[in-house]
Amino acid sequence: MGVAYTAGDISVYYGESAYQNHGLNGSTVVETEMDSMQIAYTMGAMTISAATFETSNAAGIAGRTFEENEISVSFAF
């Protein structure tokens, strides 16, 4: 599921998803959940954006979490 909203120069996005990993014998089920939030501001040819991502049970391993934060600036010529 994802939701995006844009108002003038600002864009905001939130998304989440979940899927299940099954073991070879079919009995082990691990659900991986992913959440992300992103925001961007555009002024002329410059964009400043920030994003955060979080994954629970990463790579199908129970209890393993992964987090990432990102800030970027881009210029278009």
C-alpha positions as CSV (number, residue, x, y, z in Angstrom):
1,M,0.0,0.0,0.0
2,G,1.3,3.5,-0.7
3,V,-0.1,7.0,-0.4
4,A,1.4,10.1,-2.1
5,Y,0.5,13.7,-1.7
6,T,1.9,16.7,-3.7
7,A,1.1,20.3,-2.9
8,G,3.0,22.8,-5.0
9,D,6.7,22.3,-4.5
10,I,6.4,19.7,-1.7
11,S,5.8,15.9,-2.1
12,V,5.2,13.4,0.7
13,Y,5.0,9.6,0.3
14,Y,4.3,6.8,2.7
15,G,4.3,3.1,1.8
16,E,4.2,-0.2,3.5
17,S,4.2,-3.8,2.4
18,A,4.4,-7.3,3.8
19,Y,5.2,-10.7,2.4
20,Q,5.8,-14.2,3.8
21,N,8.8,-16.4,3.3
22,H,8.1,-20.2,3.4
23,G,10.8,-22.7,4.4
24,L,11.8,-25.6,2.2
25,N,9.6,-28.0,4.2
26,G,6.7,-25.6,3.9
27,S,6.1,-25.3,7.7
28,T,8.3,-22.2,8.5
29,V,6.6,-18.9,7.8
30,V,8.4,-15.6,8.4
31,E,6.6,-12.4,7.5
32,T,8.8,-9.5,6.3
33,E,7.3,-6.0,6.8
34,M,8.7,-2.9,5.1
35,D,7.7,0.7,5.8
36,S,9.0,3.9,4.1
37,M,8.4,7.6,4.3
38,Q,9.8,10.1,1.8
39,I,9.5,13.9,1.5
40,A,10.9,16.1,-1.3
41,Y,11.0,19.9,-1.8
42,T,11.6,21.2,-5.3
43,M,12.7,24.8,-6.0
44,G,13.4,25.5,-9.7
45,A,16.0,23.0,-10.8
46,M,17.0,21.9,-7.3
47,T,15.4,19.1,-5.2
48,I,16.1,18.4,-1.6
49,S,14.7,15.1,-0.3
50,A,14.8,12.9,2.8
51,A,13.7,9.3,3.2
52,T,13.6,6.7,5.9
53,F,13.1,3.0,5.4
54,E,12.6,0.2,8.0
55,T,12.3,-3.6,7.4
56,S,11.3,-6.1,10.1
57,N,12.4,-9.7,9.7
58,A,14.8,-8.7,7.0
59,A,15.9,-11.4,4.5
60,G,13.3,-13.8,6.1
61,I,15.2,-14.0,9.4
62,A,13.0,-13.5,12.4
63,G,14.1,-10.7,14.7
64,R,16.4,-9.1,12.1
65,T,15.7,-5.4,11.4
66,F,17.2,-3.0,8.9
67,E,16.9,0.7,8.9
68,E,18.1,3.3,6.5
69,N,18.0,7.1,6.4
70,E,18.8,9.2,3.4
71,I,19.2,12.9,2.6
72,S,19.9,14.1,-0.9
73,V,20.2,17.2,-3.0
74,S,20.0,17.1,-6.8
75,F,20.5,19.8,-9.4
76,A,19.2,19.7,-13.0
77,F,21.0,21.6,-15.7
